[in-house]
């Protein structure tokens, strides 16, 4: 066998990063790729809209994802009955960043990719802390104070719990809180919690509510209380 045939049969190595070939289509994408914007906090402070999922891939290369809900949707058309998958995905890094999105496609894998892309476009920040009077530690194992979130008819209330309590909530809420990095919390749920997508969105909305109030341990850093 000649050397040319041996070289053809050898697999080619692909060590290049796919983000290197990314051509941004928005001004924010170009600023992120050039290194002028390096944090999600700067994006949210300036009210920038994330319209490209690659922006999140650059800022958070090790982002985790979890499928929360999978449903088979059917609709009647002139050509007959058509089926599609509707999937809800949660993404987060466990350190203050979380996002949720829903994707729909006729096949399973494209619907997951669409949901993941939508979750990255809806990414936001939240706070962790220890707001339990029984614990009073300085670790980020729970929420800093009681927060509530709604989505549809579902209303979720998260209360800070001391260390060792665990996630006292339903399975859907446990999935979202686990990927968010929250280890101890009490939860109260009202409404039609059978809808897993609305349930997960309500939990994410409750986590977003942690930025509606400034906890006391951040007063000095934000300049509210001077030294």
Secondary structure, DSSP 8 states (H G I E B T S, - for coil): --HHHHHHHS-----S-GGGG----SHHHHHHHHTS---HHHHHHTT-----HHHHHHH-TT-EEEEEEEEEEEEEETTEEEEEEEEEEEEE-SSSEEEEEEEEESSHHHHHHHHHHHHHHT-EE---B---TTT---SSSB-SS-EEEEETTEEEEEEE--TT--EES-HHHHHHHHHHT--SEEEEEES-TT-HHHHHHHHHHHHHGGGSS--GGGHHHHTSS--
